[in-house]
């Protein structure tokens, strides 16, 4: 079985546009919410913490990432969330690898989100409904 992760986009701008109805100002706002959520919850992506804490953080980041189309991050968060909520959650190196994947994807998503927000702000267009 092939690994589906490489085919997932870091950020799907069409998804963001669909989620915001093409409204530039709303797109920027959603990205800012994502950035804020990332700042708050990334602190809990620590394999030394109880699995419940880092799996809750992964769950919240998954929802925030789906809002902007950060699909690669959402997939990494889902893997960590499921593992952390399993009957036998990973510890040590296994937890560190799972959360390292989330952190790597989060860094990529934050960079892509910043570029997208800049692009939206530079376009100067809003779609008033």
C-alpha positions in Angstrom: 0.0 0.0 0.0 1.4 3.4 -0.9 1.6 6.3 1.5 -1.1 8.9 0.7 0.7 11.7 2.6 2.9 13.0 -0.3 -0.1 13.7 -2.5 -1.9 16.0 0.0 -1.4 19.7 -0.5 0.2 21.8 2.2 -2.7 24.3 1.6 -5.5 24.1 -0.9 -6.5 27.7 -1.8 -9.5 26.5 -3.7 -10.7 24.8 -0.5 -10.2 28.1 1.4 -12.1 30.0 -1.2 -14.9 27.5 -1.1 -15.1 27.7 2.7 -15.2 31.5 2.6 -17.4 32.0 -0.4 -14.5 33.7 -2.2 -14.7 36.6 0.3 -11.1 37.9 0.6 -11.6 39.6 4.0 -13.2 36.5 5.4 -10.3 34.4 4.0 -7.8 36.5 5.8 -9.8 36.3 9.0 -10.0 32.5 8.8 -6.2 32.3 8.2 -5.7 34.6 11.3 -7.9 32.3 13.4 -5.8 29.3 12.2 -2.6 31.1 13.1 -3.9 31.9 16.6 -5.1 28.4 17.1 -1.7 27.1 16.0 0.0 29.3 18.5 -2.2 28.2 21.4 -2.4 24.5 20.7 1.1 23.8 19.4 2.5 24.0 22.9 0.7 20.9 23.8 2.3 18.8 21.0 4.7 17.4 23.5 5.2 13.7 23.7 6.1 14.0 27.4 2.6 15.2 28.2 -0.3 12.8 28.7 -1.7 11.4 25.5 -5.1 13.0 26.1 -3.6 16.4 26.1 -1.6 16.1 22.9 -4.4 14.3 21.2 -6.8 17.1 22.1 -4.4 19.6 20.7 -4.1 17.5 17.5 -7.9 17.4 17.3 -8.3 21.2 17.6 -5.5 21.8 15.1 -7.1 19.4 12.7 -10.3 21.4 12.7 -8.5 24.7 12.3 -6.4 23.3 9.4 -9.5 22.0 7.6 -10.9 25.5 7.7 -8.1 26.8 5.6 -7.5 23.8 3.4 -4.2 22.7 5.1 -4.9 19.1 4.2 -1.5 17.7 4.9 -1.6 19.1 8.4 -5.1 17.8 9.0 -4.0 14.3 8.0 -1.0 14.4 10.4 -3.2 15.7 13.2 -5.8 12.9 12.5 -3.1 10.2 12.8 -1.8 11.7 16.1 -5.3 12.2 17.5 -6.4 8.6 16.7 -3.2 7.2 18.2 -3.4 9.3 21.3 -7.0 8.3 21.9 -6.5 4.6 21.3 -6.6 2.1 24.1 -2.9 1.9 24.1 -1.6 5.4 23.2 2.0 5.7 22.0 4.7 6.9 24.4 8.3 7.9 24.0 9.8 7.7 20.5 6.6 6.7 18.8 4.7 9.6 20.3 7.6 11.9 19.4 7.6 10.8 15.8 3.8 11.3 15.5 4.0 14.7 17.0 7.1 15.6 15.0 5.1 14.9 11.8 2.4 17.2 13.1 4.9 19.9 13.9 6.6 19.6 10.5 3.3 19.9 8.7 2.3 22.8 11.0 5.4 24.7 10.1 4.7 24.2 6.4 1.0 25.2 6.9 1.9 28.3 8.7 4.3 29.4 6.0 1.6 28.6 3.3 -1.0 30.5 5.3 1.2 33.5 5.6 1.8 33.5 1.9 -2.0 33.1 1.2 -2.9 35.9 3.6 -0.4 38.2 1.9 -1.7 37.2 -1.5 -5.3 37.9 -0.4 -4.4 41.2 1.2 -2.4 42.2 -1.9 -5.4 41.4 -4.2 -7.5 44.0 -2.4 -10.7 42.3 -3.6 -13.6 41.4 -1.4 -16.8 39.7 -2.4 -19.6 41.4 -0.6 -22.7 39.3 -0.5 
